């Protein structure tokens, strides 16, 4: 059932058969202002989305993408949920047609072309890197409102950057270790040997040790905030479908526990999707919300600051945050359709 304003901006979700694209379609379909005009998929064209994901209850049929003016090229905006590398050509074509884009891939997250190509693939449209705004509204709200291209952050960087941002701005990060854990949906819809139920169930496994592609993304944004550090970042796969927790161990200058808590409370007092809480959060606390729940404290024995952040990797980590950015791009309150 749709609750949209029939005169609102029309939105295409490209790649809607994946976890992130399907959720984006659901959120747009129920949005009070946007109108879900089409959903596309190469692998599942001809299938109603509610046949693939009954719980999303989106009745539209997945179609092959066709940007001819009488098909998919007359929309006002697009959320692109394509794989890394495959996204950039479509994003370029959409922008050429005057369509605002939120891209969920990594194709426009990293500002340094060499770093992107080291961790991903050769970039098809590097000329667009300078136009993209990193899609973390808590840091780039004003710029997101003015751009036509938002680069949706990775789920791990979303949780880590929000959890560390007040410390970075205050110049309190000398070094940081990020111990991160996420549910299997973060790996995408296609099953692999590493994400097979028999492998994941009753197990916790570190992966991407020392090589994970989200580390340079976290480095990039912490540097913008004033912490020019190379993070130690190790993700772990949990036997959950969705949910993400980052535990950040920060080497810093001498700070008092009360000062650190006050720093976070002041930094996030006006943020609708950040909860500063009194105990370390769990992933159930934020499931199916656009909330990042953060707890910060000091360890008197080591002098370190311990900061914990929990998000739903498909919501705040991907699709709901994309809708938050899209709200800003069209001048709506950023909470519309997300509370």
Beta strands, then each sheet from edge to edge (+ up, - down):
strand 1: 10-14
strand 2: 35-40
strand 3: 62-63
strand 4: 77-80
strand 5: 100-103
strand 6: 133-134
strand 7: 149-151
strand 8: 175-182
strand 9: 205-207
strand 10: 232-237
strand 11: 244-251
strand 12: 274-276
strand 13: 292-298
strand 14: 305-311
sheet 1: 3+ 2+ 1+ 4+ 5+ 7+ 6+
sheet 2: 9+ 10- 8- 11+ 14- 13+ 12+
end
